[in-house]
Amino acid sequence: MIEHEIYMKRCLQLAKNGLGTTYPNPLVGSVIVHNGKIIGEGWHKKAGEPHAEVNAINSVKNKELLAESTIYVNLEPCSHFGKTPPCANLIIEHKIPKVVIGCIDSYSEVAGKGIEKLTNAGCKVTLNVLEKECLEINKRFFTFHNKKRPYIILKWAETADGFIAPLQNETKTSITISNQYSRQLVHKYRTEEQAILVGTNTVLNDNPNLDARDWFGQHPTRIVLDRTNKIPVDFHVKNKKNPTIIFTEEENYVNSENCIYEFSIFDTLFISNILKNLYEKNIQSIIIEGGSITLQQFIDSNLWDEARVFISENNSIEGVKKPVFNFDTNQTVKIKNNQLKIYTNYD
Ligand SMILES: NC(=O)c1ccc[n+]([C@@H]2O[C@H](COP(=O)([O-])OP(=O)(O)OC[C@H]3O[C@@H](n4cnc5c(N)ncnc54)[C@H](OP(=O)(O)O)[C@@H]3O)[C@@H](O)[C@H]2O)c1
């Protein structure tokens, strides 16, 4: 069993390479072992490209060894024809006798059918090796399919005395609360999620780019709330660098090449309605970066999965108060003179 866990850990390590690039597909890594030696490995890189099992099988030099090998994969192999043929079929074709799986794929197209196909073909299937870790790595994918909404990460930075922004000054110069290392980490976080969402005041006060320029990887799709459609056209969120979705109650909007407006009434159902809209757009995860009014809507609706809160050692005395958020942290990380508190919503 220990041996199974070691190879499954390697699958998870490989799977993680795809974080931010596989949407709407899950993160999957695969390892092929022959007589205690890894002879092949691979991971899924991008939707439409080969799955992890295909890359792992293709990497094996002597294909004859496959008939005496064990294939490890963190997620149940698929059994349906999507953009690529089913991985379960490929394992059977190559006569791989043993398959070790981290967790079952609850996605309705797969949901146990891959395992059934393998077992019917005579493969010895071992299930749920490091299941907790395998579910965790695909928390975005599972939340999206099971809850029919994106995985939601709340993020903000606050001063030691609980403000997320100082009082606006006349020049509207933005003042940063967190240090440069925390800000760079936030850009890394942005490459991992499919979209980033902020409220109207944040756009008007800070004119943010909402991109990941201080890290390597994909920029998220920008999502902006603008009830009265008052954000000027020359603001960064409306530039052509990345696509932007704008939720508004104003009917006289004009879509442009990169700005897509979505009509929505800003009532009590607003948050669940925009999440439904984003689900239909196949957006699997969002990082919500403020301000307080926006964050509070998600907190009060209990529509969040994780929160990442950066706390500086400085005081602000007055300004925009942090959202009301009374939960226990499950991890605190020190980033020079900042603290990062991470929260998980187990509901
Ligand atoms: N430290 C940080 O991490 C951080 C992060 C982001 C922002 N900030 C700061 O936060 C400040 C802005 O925060 P804020 O709390 O005043 O505003 P905000 O959340 O950015 O925007 C709120 C505005 O959005 C519109 N809105 C209407 N219905 C809404 C709904 N259901 N959900 C969300 N928004 C809705 C409203 O504008 P209408 O009046 O047009 O309806 C509302 O006033 C800025 O100064 C910014 O610098 C700090």
The ligand as an SDF file (V2000), in Angstrom:
LIG
                    3D

 48 52  0  0  0  0  0  0  0  0999 V2000
   -7.1560   45.6420    0.1660 N   0  0  0  0  0  0  0  0  0  0  0  0
   -7.7530   44.8990   -0.7300 C   0  0  0  0  0  0  0  0  0  0  0  0
   -7.5250   43.6920   -0.8320 O   0  0  0  0  0  0  0  0  0  0  0  0
   -8.7230   45.5240   -1.6730 C   0  0  0  0  0  0  0  0  0  0  0  0
   -9.1910   44.7830   -2.7550 C   0  0  0  0  0  0  0  0  0  0  0  0
  -10.1100   45.3590   -3.5880 C   0  0  0  0  0  0  0  0  0  0  0  0
  -10.5520   46.6310   -3.3510 C   0  0  0  0  0  0  0  0  0  0  0  0
  -10.0640   47.3210   -2.3040 N   0  0  0  0  0  0  0  0  0  0  0  0
  -10.5460   48.6870   -2.0320 C   0  0  0  0  0  0  0  0  0  0  0  0
  -11.9250   48.5970   -1.7330 O   0  0  0  0  0  0  0  0  0  0  0  0
  -12.5140   49.8200   -2.0860 C   0  0  0  0  0  0  0  0  0  0  0  0
  -13.8660   49.5450   -2.7000 C   0  0  0  0  0  0  0  0  0  0  0  0
  -14.6110   48.7010   -1.8570 O   0  0  0  0  0  0  0  0  0  0  0  0
  -16.1660   48.8990   -1.6960 P   0  0  0  0  0  0  0  0  0  0  0  0
  -16.5810   47.9380   -0.6620 O   0  0  0  0  0  0  0  0  0  0  0  0
  -16.4320   50.3320   -1.4830 O   0  0  0  0  0  0  0  0  0  0  0  0
  -16.7570   48.5690   -3.1240 O   0  0  0  0  0  0  0  0  0  0  0  0
  -16.7560   47.3780   -4.2060 P   0  0  0  0  0  0  0  0  0  0  0  0
  -17.1180   46.1080   -3.5540 O   0  0  0  0  0  0  0  0  0  0  0  0
  -15.5250   47.4310   -5.0200 O   0  0  0  0  0  0  0  0  0  0  0  0
  -17.9450   47.8500   -5.1390 O   0  0  0  0  0  0  0  0  0  0  0  0
  -19.2220   47.9280   -4.5920 C   0  0  0  0  0  0  0  0  0  0  0  0
  -20.1740   48.6030   -5.5400 C   0  0  0  0  0  0  0  0  0  0  0  0
  -20.5830   47.7060   -6.5470 O   0  0  0  0  0  0  0  0  0  0  0  0
  -21.9830   47.8630   -6.8310 C   0  0  0  0  0  0  0  0  0  0  0  0
  -22.8600   46.7820   -6.4160 N   0  0  0  0  0  0  0  0  0  0  0  0
  -24.1980   46.8240   -6.4410 C   0  0  0  0  0  0  0  0  0  0  0  0
  -24.7290   45.6910   -6.0830 N   0  0  0  0  0  0  0  0  0  0  0  0
  -23.7450   44.9130   -5.7890 C   0  0  0  0  0  0  0  0  0  0  0  0
  -23.6920   43.5980   -5.3490 C   0  0  0  0  0  0  0  0  0  0  0  0
  -24.8050   42.8770   -5.1700 N   0  0  0  0  0  0  0  0  0  0  0  0
  -22.4930   43.1070   -5.0890 N   0  0  0  0  0  0  0  0  0  0  0  0
  -21.4000   43.8280   -5.2470 C   0  0  0  0  0  0  0  0  0  0  0  0
  -21.4060   45.0890   -5.7070 N   0  0  0  0  0  0  0  0  0  0  0  0
  -22.5660   45.6100   -5.9760 C   0  0  0  0  0  0  0  0  0  0  0  0
  -22.3940   49.0250   -6.0270 C   0  0  0  0  0  0  0  0  0  0  0  0
  -22.2210   50.1080   -6.9100 O   0  0  0  0  0  0  0  0  0  0  0  0
  -23.4880   50.9780   -7.3510 P   0  0  0  0  0  0  0  0  0  0  0  0
  -23.6070   52.0080   -6.3030 O   0  0  0  0  0  0  0  0  0  0  0  0
  -23.1140   51.4810   -8.6900 O   0  0  0  0  0  0  0  0  0  0  0  0
  -24.6420   50.0450   -7.3650 O   0  0  0  0  0  0  0  0  0  0  0  0
  -21.4390   49.0350   -4.8870 C   0  0  0  0  0  0  0  0  0  0  0  0
  -21.2930   50.2900   -4.3080 O   0  0  0  0  0  0  0  0  0  0  0  0
  -11.5840   50.5190   -3.0260 C   0  0  0  0  0  0  0  0  0  0  0  0
  -11.1450   51.7190   -2.4350 O   0  0  0  0  0  0  0  0  0  0  0  0
  -10.4400   49.5780   -3.1970 C   0  0  0  0  0  0  0  0  0  0  0  0
   -9.2050   50.2470   -3.1820 O   0  0  0  0  0  0  0  0  0  0  0  0
   -9.1700   46.8000   -1.4610 C   0  0  0  0  0  0  0  0  0  0  0  0
  1  2  1  0
  2  3  2  0
  2  4  1  0
  4  5  1  0
  4 48  2  0
  5  6  2  0
  6  7  1  0
  7  8  2  0
  8  9  1  0
  8 48  1  0
  9 10  1  0
  9 46  1  0
 10 11  1  0
 11 12  1  0
 11 44  1  0
 12 13  1  0
 13 14  1  0
 14 15  2  0
 14 16  1  0
 14 17  1  0
 17 18  1  0
 18 19  2  0
 18 20  1  0
 18 21  1  0
 21 22  1  0
 22 23  1  0
 23 24  1  0
 23 42  1  0
 24 25  1  0
 25 26  1  0
 25 36  1  0
 26 27  1  0
 26 35  1  0
 27 28  2  0
 28 29  1  0
 29 30  1  0
 29 35  2  0
 30 31  1  0
 30 32  2  0
 32 33  1  0
 33 34  2  0
 34 35  1  0
 36 37  1  0
 36 42  1  0
 37 38  1  0
 38 39  2  0
 38 40  1  0
 38 41  1  0
 42 43  1  0
 44 45  1  0
 44 46  1  0
 46 47  1  0
M  CHG  2   8   1  16  -1
M  END
$$$$
